[in-house]
Amino acid sequence: MTKKMTEEIKYLNVNELKPFEEHPFKVRIDEEMDELVESIKENGVVSPIIARPHKDGGYEIISGHRRAKACEILQLEQAPVIVKDIDDDTAVILVVDSNLNRENILPSEKAFAYQMKLEAIKRKVGRPTK
């Protein structure tokens, strides 16, 4: 019998959310952030943050670093979060994939992210020895 994964949205304290340790993208306080803050102020967080339990307590953000920062700016106590129990390599792949659709990514950030993803994929599938 296989274990069925269920996901639910939980409302977690924003101060329990920690950035992904090797997050390749910077969270900038710029015009786009101002727009996100205004959107959350008017409509709430429409798309939940995705996180996983952090080894030191709290939760590590996989997707939604900008949303978490906007919640912090607005001094919101809680945010909607989907908590996933995933390994490091799966987390790296999700971090990269969830950010590559953004418009304003520096080429250096994109290159570093692709390198991280490639290394995670290699570890997941295993590389034959030469």
VMD Tcl script that builds the backbone (N, CA, C; Angstrom):
set m [mol new atoms 390]
animate dup $m
set s [atomselect $m all]
$s set {name element resname resid chain x y z} {
  {N N MET 1 A 0.840 -1.174 0.000}
  {CA C MET 1 A 0.000 0.000 0.000}
  {C C MET 1 A 0.893 1.248 0.000}
  {N N THR 2 A 0.621 2.174 -0.886}
  {CA C THR 2 A 1.425 3.390 -0.955}
  {C C THR 2 A 0.826 4.466 -0.066}
  {N N LYS 3 A 1.696 5.310 0.429}
  {CA C LYS 3 A 1.271 6.414 1.285}
  {C C LYS 3 A 0.733 7.527 0.403}
  {N N LYS 4 A -0.491 7.947 0.659}
  {CA C LYS 4 A -1.121 8.999 -0.127}
  {C C LYS 4 A -0.719 10.359 0.437}
  {N N MET 5 A -0.228 11.233 -0.447}
  {CA C MET 5 A 0.162 12.577 -0.018}
  {C C MET 5 A -1.070 13.476 -0.069}
  {N N THR 6 A -1.340 14.127 1.022}
  {CA C THR 6 A -2.425 15.091 1.044}
  {C C THR 6 A -1.821 16.454 1.332}
  {N N GLU 7 A -2.404 17.435 0.726}
  {CA C GLU 7 A -1.936 18.791 0.941}
  {C C GLU 7 A -3.101 19.626 1.424}
  {N N GLU 8 A -2.818 20.461 2.379}
  {CA C GLU 8 A -3.838 21.381 2.837}
  {C C GLU 8 A -3.178 22.720 3.100}
  {N N ILE 9 A -3.982 23.746 3.005}
  {CA C ILE 9 A -3.476 25.084 3.287}
  {C C ILE 9 A -3.617 25.329 4.779}
  {N N LYS 10 A -2.503 25.723 5.386}
  {CA C LYS 10 A -2.493 26.067 6.809}
  {C C LYS 10 A -2.166 27.549 6.911}
  {N N TYR 11 A -2.671 28.184 7.931}
  {CA C TYR 11 A -2.293 29.572 8.187}
  {C C TYR 11 A -1.222 29.556 9.261}
  {N N LEU 12 A 0.003 29.912 8.853}
  {CA C LEU 12 A 1.158 29.872 9.748}
  {C C LEU 12 A 1.616 31.291 10.070}
  {N N ASN 13 A 2.265 31.432 11.212}
  {CA C ASN 13 A 2.838 32.725 11.577}
  {C C ASN 13 A 3.954 33.065 10.599}
  {N N VAL 14 A 3.925 34.275 10.098}
  {CA C VAL 14 A 4.923 34.736 9.133}
  {C C VAL 14 A 6.331 34.639 9.723}
  {N N ASN 15 A 6.465 34.863 11.033}
  {CA C ASN 15 A 7.796 34.818 11.640}
  {C C ASN 15 A 8.340 33.391 11.752}
  {N N GLU 16 A 7.538 32.376 11.440}
  {CA C GLU 16 A 8.015 30.989 11.417}
  {C C GLU 16 A 8.617 30.610 10.056}
  {N N LEU 17 A 8.445 31.484 9.062}
  {CA C LEU 17 A 8.905 31.190 7.709}
  {C C LEU 17 A 10.339 31.664 7.530}
  {N N LYS 18 A 11.175 30.750 7.048}
  {CA C LYS 18 A 12.597 31.051 6.824}
  {C C LYS 18 A 12.892 30.914 5.335}
  {N N PRO 19 A 13.755 31.761 4.789}
  {CA C PRO 19 A 14.090 31.632 3.361}
  {C C PRO 19 A 14.833 30.326 3.090}
  {N N PHE 20 A 14.697 29.836 1.883}
  {CA C PHE 20 A 15.434 28.657 1.441}
  {C C PHE 20 A 16.917 28.974 1.552}
  {N N GLU 21 A 17.677 28.082 2.156}
  {CA C GLU 21 A 19.077 28.383 2.506}
  {C C GLU 21 A 19.939 28.782 1.317}
  {N N GLU 22 A 19.737 28.167 0.164}
  {CA C GLU 22 A 20.558 28.517 -1.004}
  {C C GLU 22 A 19.705 29.158 -2.097}
  {N N HIS 23 A 18.744 29.976 -1.683}
  {CA C HIS 23 A 17.836 30.590 -2.655}
  {C C HIS 23 A 18.640 31.416 -3.656}
  {N N PRO 24 A 18.525 31.076 -4.956}
  {CA C PRO 24 A 19.375 31.740 -5.949}
  {C C PRO 24 A 18.859 33.109 -6.408}
  {N N PHE 25 A 17.661 33.480 -5.992}
  {CA C PHE 25 A 17.063 34.727 -6.455}
  {C C PHE 25 A 16.957 35.719 -5.304}
  {N N LYS 26 A 17.247 36.965 -5.581}
  {CA C LYS 26 A 17.156 38.018 -4.576}
  {C C LYS 26 A 15.712 38.507 -4.467}
  {N N VAL 27 A 15.301 38.821 -3.266}
  {CA C VAL 27 A 14.004 39.464 -3.047}
  {C C VAL 27 A 14.283 40.955 -2.988}
  {N N ARG 28 A 13.817 41.649 -3.998}
  {CA C ARG 28 A 14.112 43.076 -4.117}
  {C C ARG 28 A 12.933 43.926 -3.638}
  {N N ILE 29 A 13.263 45.008 -2.989}
  {CA C ILE 29 A 12.251 45.995 -2.618}
  {C C ILE 29 A 12.247 47.023 -3.748}
  {N N ASP 30 A 11.334 46.830 -4.679}
  {CA C ASP 30 A 11.280 47.669 -5.870}
  {C C ASP 30 A 9.821 47.918 -6.242}
  {N N GLU 31 A 9.597 48.426 -7.432}
  {CA C GLU 31 A 8.240 48.736 -7.875}
  {C C GLU 31 A 7.364 47.490 -7.927}
  {N N GLU 32 A 7.929 46.369 -8.365}
  {CA C GLU 32 A 7.159 45.124 -8.403}
  {C C GLU 32 A 6.752 44.685 -6.996}
  {N N MET 33 A 7.649 44.878 -6.021}
  {CA C MET 33 A 7.309 44.541 -4.639}
  {C C MET 33 A 6.205 45.469 -4.136}
  {N N ASP 34 A 6.299 46.751 -4.476}
  {CA C ASP 34 A 5.248 47.702 -4.083}
  {C C ASP 34 A 3.895 47.256 -4.625}
  {N N GLU 35 A 3.882 46.784 -5.873}
  {CA C GLU 35 A 2.640 46.300 -6.477}
  {C C GLU 35 A 2.130 45.049 -5.767}
  {N N LEU 36 A 3.025 44.149 -5.412}
  {CA C LEU 36 A 2.630 42.937 -4.696}
  {C C LEU 36 A 2.073 43.285 -3.318}
  {N N VAL 37 A 2.734 44.185 -2.612}
  {CA C VAL 37 A 2.265 44.620 -1.293}
  {C C VAL 37 A 0.855 45.210 -1.415}
  {N N GLU 38 A 0.661 46.057 -2.410}
  {CA C GLU 38 A -0.655 46.671 -2.609}
  {C C GLU 38 A -1.714 45.622 -2.937}
  {N N SER 39 A -1.358 44.651 -3.759}
  {CA C SER 39 A -2.288 43.568 -4.116}
  {C C SER 39 A -2.684 42.748 -2.888}
  {N N ILE 40 A -1.698 42.403 -2.062}
  {CA C ILE 40 A -1.990 41.618 -0.855}
  {C C ILE 40 A -2.809 42.460 0.124}
  {N N LYS 41 A -2.527 43.726 0.172}
  {CA C LYS 41 A -3.293 44.623 1.049}
  {C C LYS 41 A -4.762 44.630 0.640}
  {N N GLU 42 A -5.017 44.649 -0.664}
  {CA C GLU 42 A -6.387 44.720 -1.176}
  {C C GLU 42 A -7.086 43.362 -1.222}
  {N N ASN 43 A -6.344 42.297 -1.593}
  {CA C ASN 43 A -6.972 41.009 -1.881}
  {C C ASN 43 A -6.535 39.862 -0.983}
  {N N GLY 44 A -5.545 40.096 -0.130}
  {CA C GLY 44 A -4.980 39.004 0.650}
  {C C GLY 44 A -3.996 38.215 -0.202}
  {N N VAL 45 A -3.408 37.183 0.381}
  {CA C VAL 45 A -2.468 36.333 -0.348}
  {C C VAL 45 A -3.306 35.353 -1.163}
  {N N VAL 46 A -3.321 35.548 -2.478}
  {CA C VAL 46 A -4.173 34.753 -3.362}
  {C C VAL 46 A -3.584 33.364 -3.599}
  {N N SER 47 A -2.279 33.295 -3.741}
  {CA C SER 47 A -1.595 32.026 -3.991}
  {C C SER 47 A -0.770 31.667 -2.751}
  {N N PRO 48 A -1.051 30.520 -2.137}
  {CA C PRO 48 A -0.336 30.176 -0.896}
  {C C PRO 48 A 1.168 30.018 -1.100}
  {N N ILE 49 A 1.892 30.288 -0.053}
  {CA C ILE 49 A 3.330 30.041 -0.006}
  {C C ILE 49 A 3.509 28.525 0.109}
  {N N ILE 50 A 4.565 27.989 -0.464}
  {CA C ILE 50 A 4.869 26.570 -0.307}
  {C C ILE 50 A 6.130 26.478 0.549}
  {N N ALA 51 A 6.077 25.643 1.578}
  {CA C ALA 51 A 7.203 25.511 2.498}
  {C C ALA 51 A 7.333 24.060 2.934}
  {N N ARG 52 A 8.443 23.779 3.588}
  {CA C ARG 52 A 8.652 22.456 4.175}
  {C C ARG 52 A 9.137 22.660 5.601}
  {N N PRO 53 A 8.954 21.652 6.445}
  {CA C PRO 53 A 9.465 21.798 7.806}
  {C C PRO 53 A 10.969 22.040 7.786}
  {N N HIS 54 A 11.426 22.984 8.594}
  {CA C HIS 54 A 12.857 23.304 8.684}
  {C C HIS 54 A 13.474 22.457 9.791}
  {N N LYS 55 A 14.689 22.021 9.578}
  {CA C LYS 55 A 15.367 21.145 10.542}
  {C C LYS 55 A 15.522 21.786 11.925}
  {N N ASP 56 A 15.553 23.117 11.986}
  {CA C ASP 56 A 15.721 23.830 13.256}
  {C C ASP 56 A 14.407 24.394 13.788}
  {N N GLY 57 A 13.295 23.911 13.265}
  {CA C GLY 57 A 11.987 24.435 13.660}
  {C C GLY 57 A 11.512 25.474 12.669}
  {N N GLY 58 A 10.243 25.718 12.654}
  {CA C GLY 58 A 9.671 26.637 11.685}
  {C C GLY 58 A 9.579 25.969 10.323}
  {N N TYR 59 A 9.512 26.777 9.293}
  {CA C TYR 59 A 9.314 26.267 7.945}
  {C C TYR 59 A 10.233 26.981 6.967}
  {N N GLU 60 A 10.757 26.225 6.012}
  {CA C GLU 60 A 11.639 26.770 4.984}
  {C C GLU 60 A 10.815 27.013 3.724}
  {N N ILE 61 A 10.863 28.232 3.222}
  {CA C ILE 61 A 10.077 28.603 2.048}
  {C C ILE 61 A 10.667 27.957 0.798}
  {N N ILE 62 A 9.812 27.294 0.046}
  {CA C ILE 62 A 10.191 26.706 -1.237}
  {C C ILE 62 A 9.751 27.650 -2.364}
  {N N SER 63 A 8.531 28.130 -2.275}
  {CA C SER 63 A 7.982 29.051 -3.265}
  {C C SER 63 A 7.195 30.127 -2.522}
  {N N GLY 64 A 7.493 31.375 -2.818}
  {CA C GLY 64 A 6.745 32.458 -2.198}
  {C C GLY 64 A 7.584 33.384 -1.343}
  {N N HIS 65 A 8.870 33.468 -1.631}
  {CA C HIS 65 A 9.736 34.364 -0.870}
  {C C HIS 65 A 9.255 35.822 -0.967}
  {N N ARG 66 A 8.825 36.222 -2.151}
  {CA C ARG 66 A 8.346 37.596 -2.335}
  {C C ARG 66 A 7.030 37.816 -1.595}
  {N N ARG 67 A 6.130 36.819 -1.627}
  {CA C ARG 67 A 4.866 36.934 -0.897}
  {C C ARG 67 A 5.118 37.016 0.608}
  {N N ALA 68 A 6.068 36.206 1.092}
  {CA C ALA 68 A 6.398 36.229 2.524}
  {C C ALA 68 A 6.951 37.602 2.910}
  {N N LYS 69 A 7.814 38.175 2.074}
  {CA C LYS 69 A 8.378 39.498 2.354}
  {C C LYS 69 A 7.281 40.563 2.347}
  {N N ALA 70 A 6.361 40.454 1.399}
  {CA C ALA 70 A 5.247 41.406 1.343}
  {C C ALA 70 A 4.387 41.305 2.603}
  {N N CYS 71 A 4.145 40.093 3.088}
  {CA C CYS 71 A 3.392 39.906 4.333}
  {C C CYS 71 A 4.137 40.539 5.507}
  {N N GLU 72 A 5.461 40.387 5.497}
  {CA C GLU 72 A 6.287 40.985 6.550}
  {C C GLU 72 A 6.192 42.512 6.501}
  {N N ILE 73 A 6.265 43.078 5.300}
  {CA C ILE 73 A 6.159 44.526 5.130}
  {C C ILE 73 A 4.810 45.027 5.648}
  {N N LEU 74 A 3.755 44.259 5.369}
  {CA C LEU 74 A 2.408 44.633 5.809}
  {C C LEU 74 A 2.157 44.306 7.280}
  {N N GLN 75 A 3.140 43.686 7.901}
  {CA C GLN 75 A 3.047 43.273 9.306}
  {C C GLN 75 A 1.865 42.338 9.555}
  {N N LEU 76 A 1.624 41.451 8.579}
  {CA C LEU 76 A 0.595 40.435 8.760}
  {C C LEU 76 A 1.137 39.365 9.693}
  {N N GLU 77 A 0.301 38.866 10.556}
  {CA C GLU 77 A 0.756 37.836 11.489}
  {C C GLU 77 A 0.804 36.464 10.836}
  {N N GLN 78 A -0.155 36.182 9.952}
  {CA C GLN 78 A -0.225 34.857 9.349}
  {C C GLN 78 A -0.354 34.944 7.840}
  {N N ALA 79 A 0.044 33.842 7.193}
  {CA C ALA 79 A -0.067 33.728 5.744}
  {C C ALA 79 A -0.486 32.296 5.409}
  {N N PRO 80 A -1.178 32.108 4.286}
  {CA C PRO 80 A -1.544 30.749 3.881}
  {C C PRO 80 A -0.315 30.016 3.329}
  {N N VAL 81 A -0.122 28.797 3.819}
  {CA C VAL 81 A 1.062 28.021 3.439}
  {C C VAL 81 A 0.648 26.577 3.179}
  {N N ILE 82 A 1.168 26.014 2.096}
  {CA C ILE 82 A 1.062 24.576 1.852}
  {C C ILE 82 A 2.367 23.978 2.331}
  {N N VAL 83 A 2.291 23.067 3.288}
  {CA C VAL 83 A 3.487 22.444 3.836}
  {C C VAL 83 A 3.696 21.106 3.142}
  {N N LYS 84 A 4.876 20.936 2.543}
  {CA C LYS 84 A 5.240 19.700 1.860}
  {C C LYS 84 A 6.419 19.069 2.591}
  {N N ASP 85 A 6.382 17.777 2.720}
  {CA C ASP 85 A 7.496 17.058 3.334}
  {C C ASP 85 A 8.339 16.505 2.184}
  {N N ILE 86 A 9.337 17.288 1.756}
  {CA C ILE 86 A 10.138 16.901 0.595}
  {C C ILE 86 A 11.620 16.946 0.929}
  {N N ASP 87 A 12.396 16.180 0.162}
  {CA C ASP 87 A 13.842 16.122 0.392}
  {C C ASP 87 A 14.540 17.345 -0.215}
  {N N ASP 88 A 15.820 17.474 0.077}
  {CA C ASP 88 A 16.594 18.644 -0.367}
  {C C ASP 88 A 16.607 18.812 -1.880}
  {N N ASP 89 A 16.839 17.726 -2.615}
  {CA C ASP 89 A 16.937 17.841 -4.068}
  {C C ASP 89 A 15.602 18.221 -4.695}
  {N N THR 90 A 14.519 17.638 -4.220}
  {CA C THR 90 A 13.193 18.004 -4.721}
  {C C THR 90 A 12.916 19.472 -4.407}
  {N N ALA 91 A 13.327 19.918 -3.224}
  {CA C ALA 91 A 13.139 21.318 -2.843}
  {C C ALA 91 A 13.888 22.254 -3.793}
  {N N VAL 92 A 15.132 21.912 -4.130}
  {CA C VAL 92 A 15.921 22.745 -5.051}
  {C C VAL 92 A 15.211 22.851 -6.397}
  {N N ILE 93 A 14.748 21.729 -6.916}
  {CA C ILE 93 A 14.077 21.721 -8.221}
  {C C ILE 93 A 12.824 22.593 -8.174}
  {N N LEU 94 A 12.039 22.490 -7.105}
  {CA C LEU 94 A 10.827 23.314 -6.978}
  {C C LEU 94 A 11.160 24.793 -6.831}
  {N N VAL 95 A 12.202 25.112 -6.081}
  {CA C VAL 95 A 12.609 26.514 -5.916}
  {C C VAL 95 A 12.937 27.118 -7.276}
  {N N VAL 96 A 13.715 26.408 -8.056}
  {CA C VAL 96 A 14.117 26.926 -9.371}
  {C C VAL 96 A 12.908 27.019 -10.299}
  {N N ASP 97 A 12.151 25.938 -10.405}
  {CA C ASP 97 A 11.012 25.926 -11.327}
  {C C ASP 97 A 9.956 26.971 -10.984}
  {N N SER 98 A 9.758 27.241 -9.704}
  {CA C SER 98 A 8.721 28.191 -9.316}
  {C C SER 98 A 9.142 29.642 -9.533}
  {N N ASN 99 A 10.403 29.881 -9.829}
  {CA C ASN 99 A 10.874 31.251 -10.018}
  {C C ASN 99 A 11.229 31.599 -11.458}
  {N N LEU 100 A 11.420 30.621 -12.301}
  {CA C LEU 100 A 11.893 30.922 -13.655}
  {C C LEU 100 A 10.859 31.615 -14.533}
  {N N ASN 101 A 9.607 31.655 -14.093}
  {CA C ASN 101 A 8.584 32.339 -14.877}
  {C C ASN 101 A 8.563 33.848 -14.617}
  {N N ARG 102 A 9.334 34.298 -13.638}
  {CA C ARG 102 A 9.384 35.728 -13.357}
  {C C ARG 102 A 10.093 36.470 -14.483}
  {N N GLU 103 A 9.694 37.711 -14.699}
  {CA C GLU 103 A 10.241 38.491 -15.809}
  {C C GLU 103 A 11.628 39.053 -15.541}
  {N N ASN 104 A 11.832 39.628 -14.391}
  {CA C ASN 104 A 13.069 40.355 -14.125}
  {C C ASN 104 A 14.036 39.531 -13.289}
  {N N ILE 105 A 14.655 38.575 -13.933}
  {CA C ILE 105 A 15.655 37.748 -13.267}
  {C C ILE 105 A 17.004 38.071 -13.893}
  {N N LEU 106 A 17.974 38.341 -13.059}
  {CA C LEU 106 A 19.313 38.613 -13.579}
  {C C LEU 106 A 19.877 37.354 -14.240}
  {N N PRO 107 A 20.638 37.515 -15.320}
  {CA C PRO 107 A 21.240 36.344 -15.965}
  {C C PRO 107 A 22.101 35.525 -15.006}
  {N N SER 108 A 22.793 36.192 -14.091}
  {CA C SER 108 A 23.628 35.466 -13.134}
  {C C SER 108 A 22.770 34.629 -12.188}
  {N N GLU 109 A 21.619 35.148 -11.780}
  {CA C GLU 109 A 20.702 34.387 -10.924}
  {C C GLU 109 A 20.155 33.173 -11.674}
  {N N LYS 110 A 19.790 33.403 -12.926}
  {CA C LYS 110 A 19.231 32.316 -13.734}
  {C C LYS 110 A 20.277 31.218 -13.951}
  {N N ALA 111 A 21.501 31.599 -14.244}
  {CA C ALA 111 A 22.573 30.618 -14.460}
  {C C ALA 111 A 22.831 29.808 -13.197}
  {N N PHE 112 A 22.909 30.484 -12.055}
  {CA C PHE 112 A 23.142 29.793 -10.789}
  {C C PHE 112 A 21.988 28.841 -10.485}
  {N N ALA 113 A 20.758 29.281 -10.756}
  {CA C ALA 113 A 19.576 28.452 -10.500}
  {C C ALA 113 A 19.590 27.196 -11.370}
  {N N TYR 114 A 19.900 27.352 -12.653}
  {CA C TYR 114 A 19.958 26.179 -13.538}
  {C C TYR 114 A 21.046 25.203 -13.087}
  {N N GLN 115 A 22.172 25.728 -12.621}
  {CA C GLN 115 A 23.249 24.868 -12.132}
  {C C GLN 115 A 22.791 24.091 -10.902}
  {N N MET 116 A 22.106 24.773 -9.979}
  {CA C MET 116 A 21.567 24.108 -8.785}
  {C C MET 116 A 20.605 22.991 -9.177}
  {N N LYS 117 A 19.723 23.299 -10.129}
  {CA C LYS 117 A 18.727 22.317 -10.558}
  {C C LYS 117 A 19.400 21.110 -11.207}
  {N N LEU 118 A 20.374 21.362 -12.066}
  {CA C LEU 118 A 21.085 20.276 -12.737}
  {C C LEU 118 A 21.752 19.350 -11.723}
  {N N GLU 119 A 22.409 19.918 -10.733}
  {CA C GLU 119 A 23.075 19.106 -9.715}
  {C C GLU 119 A 22.065 18.305 -8.898}
  {N N ALA 120 A 20.920 18.909 -8.585}
  {CA C ALA 120 A 19.878 18.197 -7.829}
  {C C ALA 120 A 19.311 17.046 -8.641}
  {N N ILE 121 A 19.083 17.268 -9.921}
  {CA C ILE 121 A 18.564 16.202 -10.785}
  {C C ILE 121 A 19.568 15.061 -10.873}
  {N N LYS 122 A 20.833 15.388 -11.028}
  {CA C LYS 122 A 21.870 14.349 -11.085}
  {C C LYS 122 A 21.871 13.512 -9.814}
  {N N ARG 123 A 21.730 14.159 -8.668}
  {CA C ARG 123 A 21.708 13.416 -7.400}
  {C C ARG 123 A 20.470 12.542 -7.292}
  {N N LYS 124 A 19.337 13.033 -7.774}
  {CA C LYS 124 A 18.093 12.264 -7.667}
  {C C LYS 124 A 18.111 11.017 -8.542}
  {N N VAL 125 A 18.602 11.139 -9.766}
  {CA C VAL 125 A 18.589 9.992 -10.674}
  {C C VAL 125 A 19.832 9.146 -10.570}
  {N N GLY 126 A 20.863 9.691 -9.974}
  {CA C GLY 126 A 22.117 8.949 -9.841}
  {C C GLY 126 A 22.892 8.995 -11.143}
  {N N ARG 127 A 24.168 9.115 -11.028}
  {CA C ARG 127 A 25.037 9.164 -12.203}
  {C C ARG 127 A 25.831 7.885 -12.250}
  {N N PRO 128 A 25.901 7.246 -13.438}
  {CA C PRO 128 A 26.710 6.032 -13.533}
  {C C PRO 128 A 28.192 6.352 -13.314}
  {N N THR 129 A 28.896 5.445 -12.694}
  {CA C THR 129 A 30.322 5.660 -12.481}
  {C C THR 129 A 31.063 5.399 -13.781}
  {N N LYS 130 A 32.173 6.111 -13.975}
  {CA C LYS 130 A 32.941 5.963 -15.209}
  {C C LYS 130 A 33.997 4.891 -15.050}
}
mol reanalyze $m
mol bondsrecalc $m
mol representation Tube
mol addrep $m
